[in-house]
Amino acid sequence: MQNIYLKFSFFCCVIFMHTMASGTSTLDVVKKRKVKVIKCGVSTGLPGFSAPNSKGQWIGMDVDICRAVAAAIFNDPEKVRYVSLSAQQRFTALQSGEVDILSRNTTRTLGRDTTIGLNFAPVVYYDGQGFMVRKADGIKSAKDLSGASICTQQGTTTELNLSDYFRSHKMKFKPVVFESNDEVTRSFLSKRCDALTTDASGLAAERSKLKNPDAYLILPEIISKEPLAPAVRHGDDNWLDIVTWTVYALIAAEEFGITSKNIDSFKKTKDPKIQRLLGLIKGNGKALGLPEDWAYNAIKKVGNYGEIFARNVGAYSPLKLERGFNGLWNKGGLMYAPPIR
């Protein structure tokens, strides 16, 4: 089944890339739409990353990446159309041109970067796979799960990592697999399985939605590396550059201490690195095919990386996740922006 999917995905990609080869870039397509928006592929509802709020507005870290790109291009973070995609749908939707960016808690892997034909922008969240269990079951460690039934989502790295982990520890398990994340969670809550596995951030997001979150325990083991990053199609380097450097601009802004609230105070700076970031020294905008104030607009309208993290998954969110690896490089984390010049 997986081989059929990969062949179909590759076929879709070839058709779309033939269209791209005619000379029309994604940026041109976006600008020439009757309703000028970026089409952003997001999850079917993962709190903290991409989910509708009580007003029906999409919010989350992945959502804010698309909003920042829209602000960089249009000076308007609301010029985004969100397309809700399951794990099974996401790659074909990107390859076929249904969406311009896949910003949907997607792990960068070699296979996705090559066989499926994606190009990944910088990592926006360093994650790892974990397990959630019911406290009443007395399970304290993943090593206690030998012989357990485990709910997971089909077509994800989670499903593959699960098999690798149990095989390497010479343990047996019973996979209980569903297409949608909601089905996975419902099955776990109805006790069709002993544990639920996905990215640790996803476990925290799912637990935050439960009526009695304290009745559930996220086990301490992290069994994989899950660098989550936005993705675009192969074959359009300029579009990849725009998404890539928008992410880097958000990270660089945090390093410089530039926020959405104080950014205007930096317009008088003598620091050439900040002048280039904000477009006061010209050239970066022209290189990307954007206005010279592209980064200023993204930071002003959406915030720096730290602001985005804090309100969606960090200190000011229900998830209250620690920065950890997602801290800046000079504060013990992995977030690092190359020179923007």
Steps between C-alpha positions, in 0.01 A plus 500: 500500500786735586670434164177579314470824698860600425455429127177704492664782694797500262263507199316801644830669568622445142182651356521808721875544445436496124263792556761677713761446229295724270645795691228580750636513855296442814550866595355605164205264547433636847516863385279443196215325681167678481490483878861558596575241768755235587349154516630341818464129576439444872397215728142395562525655846805484727489753787808717516596434138193535278141492618195727476422704811152568642444762227598263222835676444804280440773547763825325593873491425455345155229753422725788604772387259255540213383832642859622510557402136179682402617809690838483325333490158182707544564691827184323622515184713132429436550431130507125559252228409534199728447152360448231764689184403533154651838329517400295195393804296775747577773407250273456199334834581836674488626318189180566305500873576195488726714677761810720467653414838458196719523636854366202685720341772688304235831327572785555258637167377726389216217318323269799510781726381573275202247232399193708580659815358478754782732782597505586867543846649676533840374298793244694704461243779745232613291214632519131580253213522358394835219302662195594705328254735226499760643562849264241645676227300821549699729522195809709583731435205490405134684184604176398678313490167615156386193320362290818512258624236600844375292750304678691225431685176540345158746641247724676752857466625335419835381165364848409374681617815267288711602183319869594516487562876330173592717298263823651638389422858381149408149582617166413342202729454167515323461803268154656488517728195259772382509753219411810703650634819152545649428129450827414675411710803140379519613138489751557778237668717257213439774259615543325167873527563734524798702797375493779245815600314587809298735799527544614859356841413199326345449298818503821703252654254265202517519482881416871524164430329392225741243553774733355763858544370652408838371144451754449221879472509752578227782250548857634534653318200548681170560237233579706189611830352213692338620827343172664396532740208291670231532346155463621142528324164821412321576721204436855622810630673369854540191383690716281723726802563203716601366248753850415627614855561168605650552231766861611550388863534269405788785316675751781438255756637481316830879483520522876445229565760261633236132434573173594334459772763845662501602455137448864405753610761767315299451717192768736632751223567857530375548123501532397133376145573171639633484760225521223239237291683252788509569612142666827600796384294350389170572184303348204682150576380613524137686169536178328608267683261328667797468853640811611692300510825385135466661390829386813685141427395518133604644583844273800557181319403570151641785531753843346538553127547494528880168687496349241265622214720383656828143576395437174317678225692709670770452700817186685384325195356306209651782263396772690695782311327861581591722649230762224532656432160277775360688767690748729328845360430658742750261381772558126469259433214529420130330804347756681286465737206777543242609856414219688328708696250 
